[in-house]
Amino acid sequence: MARLDADGTLDTGFTCDTSGTVQSLVVQTDGSIVVGGTFTTFSGESVARVARCLDNGDHDPSFVTQVTSGNERGMMAWKIA
């Protein structure tokens, strides 16, 4: 994943690596970004196809889900309440 600055240039301070495809994302009201897809690692941390990233793209370890890793198709859409 990558993020662009307001002027359209690449935000080089945002580093986010996944082991698979990001299929969906949502920006929460606090600016956090929740992503879902076929990945099992996110910014070097083991996850089960859904994760939230901090402002710099790092994995947010405080975000815990009940998603299991058995879904090979990944996370394509969801609603966050």
A tleap script that builds the chain and sets N, CA, C and O, in Angstrom:
source leaprc.protein.ff14SB
mol = sequence {
  NMET ALA ARG LEU ASP ALA ASP GLY THR LEU
  ASP THR GLY PHE THR CYS ASP THR SER GLY
  THR VAL GLN SER LEU VAL VAL GLN THR ASP
  GLY SER ILE VAL VAL GLY GLY THR PHE THR
  THR PHE SER GLY GLU SER VAL ALA ARG VAL
  ALA ARG CYS LEU ASP ASN GLY ASP HIE ASP
  PRO SER PHE VAL THR GLN VAL THR SER GLY
  ASN GLU ARG GLY MET MET ALA TRP LYS ILE
  CALA
}
set mol.1.N position { 0.844 -1.173 0.000 }
set mol.1.CA position { 0.000 0.000 0.000 }
set mol.1.C position { 0.883 1.228 0.000 }
set mol.1.O position { 2.034 1.192 0.436 }
set mol.2.N position { 0.333 2.296 -0.489 }
set mol.2.CA position { 1.034 3.574 -0.497 }
set mol.2.C position { 0.031 4.670 -0.159 }
set mol.2.O position { -1.180 4.493 -0.288 }
set mol.3.N position { 0.557 5.786 0.271 }
set mol.3.CA position { -0.300 6.944 0.558 }
set mol.3.C position { 0.295 8.152 -0.143 }
set mol.3.O position { 1.513 8.309 -0.226 }
set mol.4.N position { -0.591 9.001 -0.647 }
set mol.4.CA position { -0.151 10.223 -1.317 }
set mol.4.C position { -0.361 11.423 -0.409 }
set mol.4.O position { -1.330 11.483 0.348 }
set mol.5.N position { 0.555 12.374 -0.493 }
set mol.5.CA position { 0.400 13.640 0.216 }
set mol.5.C position { -0.641 14.498 -0.501 }
set mol.5.O position { -1.062 14.169 -1.610 }
set mol.6.N position { -1.052 15.589 0.127 }
set mol.6.CA position { -2.080 16.470 -0.439 }
set mol.6.C position { -1.703 16.985 -1.830 }
set mol.6.O position { -2.582 17.259 -2.647 }
set mol.7.N position { -0.398 17.118 -2.103 }
set mol.7.CA position { 0.030 17.615 -3.411 }
set mol.7.C position { 0.193 16.498 -4.452 }
set mol.7.O position { 0.628 16.755 -5.575 }
set mol.8.N position { -0.154 15.266 -4.079 }
set mol.8.CA position { -0.098 14.150 -5.005 }
set mol.8.C position { 1.205 13.384 -5.035 }
set mol.8.O position { 1.326 12.398 -5.763 }
set mol.9.N position { 2.188 13.818 -4.255 }
set mol.9.CA position { 3.462 13.101 -4.215 }
set mol.9.C position { 3.367 11.931 -3.233 }
set mol.9.O position { 2.529 11.929 -2.332 }
set mol.10.N position { 4.231 10.949 -3.420 }
set mol.10.CA position { 4.268 9.774 -2.574 }
set mol.10.C position { 4.703 10.145 -1.161 }
set mol.10.O position { 5.718 10.817 -0.981 }
set mol.11.N position { 3.945 9.712 -0.162 }
set mol.11.CA position { 4.299 9.927 1.240 }
set mol.11.C position { 5.311 8.863 1.630 }
set mol.11.O position { 4.935 7.729 1.926 }
set mol.12.N position { 6.590 9.215 1.633 }
set mol.12.CA position { 7.649 8.244 1.911 }
set mol.12.C position { 7.726 7.855 3.380 }
set mol.12.O position { 8.425 6.900 3.718 }
set mol.13.N position { 7.034 8.562 4.259 }
set mol.13.CA position { 6.992 8.204 5.672 }
set mol.13.C position { 5.976 7.123 5.988 }
set mol.13.O position { 5.961 6.587 7.096 }
set mol.14.N position { 5.125 6.798 5.020 }
set mol.14.CA position { 4.090 5.781 5.201 }
set mol.14.C position { 4.610 4.468 4.635 }
set mol.14.O position { 4.749 4.327 3.421 }
set mol.15.N position { 4.898 3.506 5.509 }
set mol.15.CA position { 5.430 2.222 5.064 }
set mol.15.C position { 4.501 1.111 5.507 }
set mol.15.O position { 4.300 0.901 6.703 }
set mol.16.N position { 3.946 0.416 4.566 }
set mol.16.CA position { 3.002 -0.656 4.861 }
set mol.16.C position { 3.244 -1.793 3.889 }
set mol.16.O position { 3.050 -1.645 2.683 }
set mol.17.N position { 3.669 -2.925 4.420 }
set mol.17.CA position { 3.912 -4.099 3.587 }
set mol.17.C position { 2.945 -5.202 3.976 }
set mol.17.O position { 2.687 -5.416 5.160 }
set mol.18.N position { 2.412 -5.897 2.993 }
set mol.18.CA position { 1.550 -7.043 3.244 }
set mol.18.C position { 2.083 -8.251 2.486 }
set mol.18.O position { 2.811 -8.107 1.504 }
set mol.19.N position { 1.715 -9.438 2.948 }
set mol.19.CA position { 2.149 -10.665 2.285 }
set mol.19.C position { 1.179 -11.097 1.190 }
set mol.19.O position { 1.366 -12.151 0.582 }
set mol.20.N position { 0.160 -10.306 0.935 }
set mol.20.CA position { -0.824 -10.647 -0.089 }
set mol.20.C position { -1.508 -9.385 -0.592 }
set mol.20.O position { -0.996 -8.277 -0.434 }
set mol.21.N position { -2.658 -9.571 -1.193 }
set mol.21.CA position { -3.398 -8.482 -1.802 }
set mol.21.C position { -4.307 -7.790 -0.802 }
set mol.21.O position { -4.962 -8.451 0.004 }
set mol.22.N position { -4.354 -6.455 -0.847 }
set mol.22.CA position { -5.339 -5.682 -0.096 }
set mol.22.C position { -6.559 -5.562 -0.998 }
set mol.22.O position { -6.469 -5.026 -2.103 }
set mol.23.N position { -7.710 -6.065 -0.524 }
set mol.23.CA position { -8.923 -6.071 -1.326 }
set mol.23.C position { -9.907 -4.988 -0.922 }
set mol.23.O position { -10.765 -4.604 -1.716 }
set mol.24.N position { -9.794 -4.496 0.291 }
set mol.24.CA position { -10.720 -3.458 0.753 }
set mol.24.C position { -10.068 -2.671 1.866 }
set mol.24.O position { -9.167 -3.151 2.554 }
set mol.25.N position { -10.547 -1.445 2.028 }
set mol.25.CA position { -10.071 -0.629 3.143 }
set mol.25.C position { -11.139 0.364 3.535 }
set mol.25.O position { -12.017 0.710 2.746 }
set mol.26.N position { -11.045 0.815 4.767 }
set mol.26.CA position { -11.960 1.838 5.271 }
set mol.26.C position { -11.159 2.763 6.179 }
set mol.26.O position { -10.325 2.313 6.966 }
set mol.27.N position { -11.422 4.050 6.059 }
set mol.27.CA position { -10.791 5.031 6.932 }
set mol.27.C position { -11.775 5.325 8.060 }
set mol.27.O position { -12.904 5.752 7.818 }
set mol.28.N position { -11.337 5.093 9.290 }
set mol.28.CA position { -12.189 5.342 10.442 }
set mol.28.C position { -12.217 6.837 10.771 }
set mol.28.O position { -11.403 7.609 10.264 }
set mol.29.N position { -13.150 7.227 11.612 }
set mol.29.CA position { -13.324 8.648 11.935 }
set mol.29.C position { -12.091 9.253 12.578 }
set mol.29.O position { -11.884 10.462 12.480 }
set mol.30.N position { -11.259 8.443 13.238 }
set mol.30.CA position { -10.037 8.965 13.863 }
set mol.30.C position { -8.848 8.987 12.908 }
set mol.30.O position { -7.739 9.349 13.302 }
set mol.31.N position { -9.080 8.595 11.637 }
set mol.31.CA position { -8.011 8.593 10.649 }
set mol.31.C position { -7.284 7.271 10.509 }
set mol.31.O position { -6.472 7.115 9.597 }
set mol.32.N position { -7.550 6.317 11.384 }
set mol.32.CA position { -6.950 4.993 11.266 }
set mol.32.C position { -7.469 4.316 10.005 }
set mol.32.O position { -8.596 4.565 9.579 }
set mol.33.N position { -6.646 3.460 9.412 }
set mol.33.CA position { -7.026 2.761 8.192 }
set mol.33.C position { -7.110 1.274 8.491 }
set mol.33.O position { -6.133 0.665 8.926 }
set mol.34.N position { -8.280 0.692 8.257 }
set mol.34.CA position { -8.481 -0.744 8.421 }
set mol.34.C position { -8.472 -1.357 7.032 }
set mol.34.O position { -9.182 -0.896 6.139 }
set mol.35.N position { -7.659 -2.406 6.851 }
set mol.35.CA position { -7.538 -3.061 5.554 }
set mol.35.C position { -7.869 -4.538 5.687 }
set mol.35.O position { -7.647 -5.153 6.730 }
set mol.36.N position { -8.403 -5.090 4.610 }
set mol.36.CA position { -8.694 -6.516 4.562 }
set mol.36.C position { -8.239 -7.072 3.237 }
set mol.36.O position { -8.183 -6.353 2.239 }
set mol.37.N position { -7.913 -8.345 3.222 }
set mol.37.CA position { -7.471 -8.958 1.976 }
set mol.37.C position { -7.007 -10.375 2.167 }
set mol.37.O position { -7.467 -11.075 3.069 }
set mol.38.N position { -6.085 -10.803 1.309 }
set mol.38.CA position { -5.580 -12.177 1.336 }
set mol.38.C position { -4.291 -12.318 2.129 }
set mol.38.O position { -3.701 -13.398 2.149 }
set mol.39.N position { -3.850 -11.273 2.770 }
set mol.39.CA position { -2.558 -11.282 3.456 }
set mol.39.C position { -2.637 -11.976 4.828 }
set mol.39.O position { -3.690 -12.027 5.464 }
set mol.40.N position { -1.491 -12.501 5.251 }
set mol.40.CA position { -1.378 -13.096 6.589 }
set mol.40.C position { -0.296 -12.408 7.417 }
set mol.40.O position { -0.129 -12.710 8.599 }
set mol.41.N position { 0.434 -11.491 6.800 }
set mol.41.CA position { 1.319 -10.601 7.551 }
set mol.41.C position { 1.078 -9.177 7.091 }
set mol.41.O position { 0.778 -8.921 5.925 }
set mol.42.N position { 1.215 -8.257 8.034 }
set mol.42.CA position { 0.954 -6.848 7.784 }
set mol.42.C position { 2.027 -6.056 8.517 }
set mol.42.O position { 2.102 -6.101 9.745 }
set mol.43.N position { 2.858 -5.333 7.774 }
set mol.43.CA position { 3.982 -4.581 8.346 }
set mol.43.C position { 4.816 -5.467 9.271 }
set mol.43.O position { 5.242 -5.043 10.346 }
set mol.44.N position { 5.037 -6.710 8.828 }
set mol.44.CA position { 5.889 -7.633 9.566 }
set mol.44.C position { 5.220 -8.393 10.695 }
set mol.44.O position { 5.859 -9.234 11.327 }
set mol.45.N position { 3.953 -8.122 10.965 }
set mol.45.CA position { 3.232 -8.786 12.055 }
set mol.45.C position { 2.252 -9.810 11.488 }
set mol.45.O position { 1.634 -9.575 10.450 }
set mol.46.N position { 2.112 -10.944 12.171 }
set mol.46.CA position { 1.181 -11.980 11.755 }
set mol.46.C position { -0.252 -11.536 12.038 }
set mol.46.O position { -0.574 -11.162 13.166 }
set mol.47.N position { -1.112 -11.576 11.024 }
set mol.47.CA position { -2.522 -11.192 11.144 }
set mol.47.C position { -3.375 -12.173 10.352 }
set mol.47.O position { -2.848 -12.958 9.563 }
set mol.48.N position { -4.676 -12.135 10.554 }
set mol.48.CA position { -5.601 -13.043 9.869 }
set mol.48.C position { -6.453 -12.270 8.863 }
set mol.48.O position { -7.672 -12.185 9.014 }
set mol.49.N position { -5.816 -11.709 7.843 }
set mol.49.CA position { -6.483 -11.086 6.702 }
set mol.49.C position { -7.170 -9.751 6.966 }
set mol.49.O position { -7.806 -9.201 6.066 }
set mol.50.N position { -7.057 -9.228 8.162 }
set mol.50.CA position { -7.581 -7.893 8.463 }
set mol.50.C position { -6.672 -7.244 9.495 }
set mol.50.O position { -6.229 -7.897 10.440 }
set mol.51.N position { -6.392 -5.949 9.310 }
set mol.51.CA position { -5.496 -5.244 10.222 }
set mol.51.C position { -5.796 -3.751 10.168 }
set mol.51.O position { -6.449 -3.266 9.244 }
set mol.52.N position { -5.315 -3.044 11.162 }
set mol.52.CA position { -5.436 -1.581 11.171 }
set mol.52.C position { -4.032 -1.013 11.228 }
set mol.52.O position { -3.159 -1.545 11.913 }
set mol.53.N position { -3.824 0.084 10.491 }
set mol.53.CA position { -2.502 0.690 10.499 }
set mol.53.C position { -2.515 2.053 11.176 }
set mol.53.O position { -3.503 2.786 11.166 }
set mol.54.N position { -1.374 2.345 11.756 }
set mol.54.CA position { -1.126 3.631 12.399 }
set mol.54.C position { -0.817 4.676 11.339 }
set mol.54.O position { -0.751 4.354 10.153 }
set mol.55.N position { -0.629 5.918 11.752 }
set mol.55.CA position { -0.366 7.021 10.816 }
set mol.55.C position { 0.825 6.772 9.898 }
set mol.55.O position { 0.838 7.243 8.761 }
set mol.56.N position { 1.835 6.030 10.383 }
set mol.56.CA position { 3.028 5.794 9.573 }
set mol.56.C position { 2.952 4.495 8.771 }
set mol.56.O position { 3.908 4.140 8.082 }
set mol.57.N position { 1.811 3.773 8.852 }
set mol.57.CA position { 1.645 2.526 8.115 }
set mol.57.C position { 1.952 1.289 8.917 }
set mol.57.O position { 1.693 0.178 8.454 }
set mol.58.N position { 2.499 1.449 10.115 }
set mol.58.CA position { 2.792 0.300 10.960 }
set mol.58.C position { 1.510 -0.363 11.433 }
set mol.58.O position { 0.467 0.282 11.538 }
set mol.59.N position { 1.597 -1.643 11.716 }
set mol.59.CA position { 0.481 -2.413 12.258 }
set mol.59.C position { 0.090 -1.869 13.628 }
set mol.59.O position { 0.955 -1.593 14.459 }
set mol.60.N position { -1.210 -1.715 13.861 }
set mol.60.CA position { -1.722 -1.274 15.166 }
set mol.60.C position { -2.017 -2.514 15.999 }
set mol.60.O position { -3.045 -3.157 15.786 }
set mol.61.N position { -1.145 -2.870 16.942 }
set mol.61.CA position { -1.341 -4.097 17.719 }
set mol.61.C position { -2.536 -4.038 18.669 }
set mol.61.O position { -2.958 -5.074 19.184 }
set mol.62.N position { -3.083 -2.859 18.909 }
set mol.62.CA position { -4.235 -2.756 19.805 }
set mol.62.C position { -5.537 -3.157 19.104 }
set mol.62.O position { -6.564 -3.335 19.760 }
set mol.63.N position { -5.498 -3.299 17.773 }
set mol.63.CA position { -6.677 -3.689 17.002 }
set mol.63.C position { -6.725 -5.210 16.934 }
set mol.63.O position { -5.900 -5.837 16.271 }
set mol.64.N position { -7.693 -5.793 17.623 }
set mol.64.CA position { -7.820 -7.247 17.698 }
set mol.64.C position { -9.158 -7.644 17.082 }
set mol.64.O position { -10.192 -7.058 17.401 }
set mol.65.N position { -9.134 -8.638 16.203 }
set mol.65.CA position { -10.361 -9.092 15.546 }
set mol.65.C position { -10.645 -10.541 15.906 }
set mol.65.O position { -9.802 -11.230 16.481 }
set mol.66.N position { -11.823 -10.985 15.564 }
set mol.66.CA position { -12.213 -12.386 15.733 }
set mol.66.C position { -12.124 -13.142 14.409 }
set mol.66.O position { -12.666 -14.240 14.284 }
set mol.67.N position { -11.451 -12.566 13.433 }
set mol.67.CA position { -11.313 -13.184 12.119 }
set mol.67.C position { -10.298 -14.316 12.212 }
set mol.67.O position { -9.253 -14.172 12.846 }
set mol.68.N position { -10.608 -15.438 11.579 }
set mol.68.CA position { -9.662 -16.551 11.527 }
set mol.68.C position { -9.004 -16.585 10.163 }
set mol.68.O position { -9.509 -15.986 9.213 }
set mol.69.N position { -7.903 -17.265 10.059 }
set mol.69.CA position { -7.132 -17.262 8.813 }
set mol.69.C position { -7.617 -18.286 7.798 }
set mol.69.O position { -6.985 -18.432 6.752 }
set mol.70.N position { -8.701 -18.998 8.053 }
set mol.70.CA position { -9.159 -20.051 7.155 }
set mol.70.C position { -9.759 -19.579 5.851 }
set mol.70.O position { -9.882 -20.373 4.919 }
set mol.71.N position { -10.135 -18.329 5.748 }
set mol.71.CA position { -10.786 -17.831 4.538 }
set mol.71.C position { -9.743 -17.500 3.476 }
set mol.71.O position { -9.103 -16.451 3.545 }
set mol.72.N position { -9.567 -18.379 2.499 }
set mol.72.CA position { -8.554 -18.175 1.463 }
set mol.72.C position { -8.902 -17.038 0.509 }
set mol.72.O position { -8.008 -16.490 -0.136 }
set mol.73.N position { -10.164 -16.673 0.404 }
set mol.73.CA position { -10.568 -15.580 -0.499 }
set mol.73.C position { -10.280 -14.220 0.091 }
set mol.73.O position { -10.291 -13.222 -0.630 }
set mol.74.N position { -10.026 -14.154 1.364 }
set mol.74.CA position { -9.697 -12.884 1.996 }
set mol.74.C position { -10.925 -12.112 2.456 }
set mol.74.O position { -12.034 -12.644 2.508 }
set mol.75.N position { -10.699 -10.845 2.790 }
set mol.75.CA position { -11.755 -9.958 3.266 }
set mol.75.C position { -12.046 -8.960 2.163 }
set mol.75.O position { -11.198 -8.127 1.841 }
set mol.76.N position { -13.238 -9.032 1.577 }
set mol.76.CA position { -13.561 -8.152 0.471 }
set mol.76.C position { -14.422 -6.962 0.875 }
set mol.76.O position { -14.347 -5.908 0.243 }
set mol.77.N position { -15.233 -7.108 1.907 }
set mol.77.CA position { -16.086 -6.002 2.338 }
set mol.77.C position { -16.577 -6.267 3.754 }
set mol.77.O position { -16.713 -7.420 4.162 }
set mol.78.N position { -16.836 -5.221 4.489 }
set mol.78.CA position { -17.377 -5.346 5.827 }
set mol.78.C position { -17.919 -4.014 6.285 }
set mol.78.O position { -17.713 -2.985 5.642 }
set mol.79.N position { -18.615 -4.047 7.404 }
set mol.79.CA position { -19.093 -2.830 8.037 }
set mol.79.C position { -18.469 -2.755 9.419 }
set mol.79.O position { -18.528 -3.712 10.191 }
set mol.80.N position { -17.878 -1.624 9.723 }
set mol.80.CA position { -17.273 -1.423 11.040 }
set mol.80.C position { -18.201 -0.533 11.842 }
set mol.80.O position { -18.500 0.595 11.448 }
set mol.81.N position { -18.647 -1.050 12.958 }
set mol.81.CA position { -19.592 -0.286 13.802 }
set mol.81.C position { -18.846 0.486 14.868 }
set mol.81.O position { -19.463 1.185 15.671 }
savepdb mol mol.pdb
quit
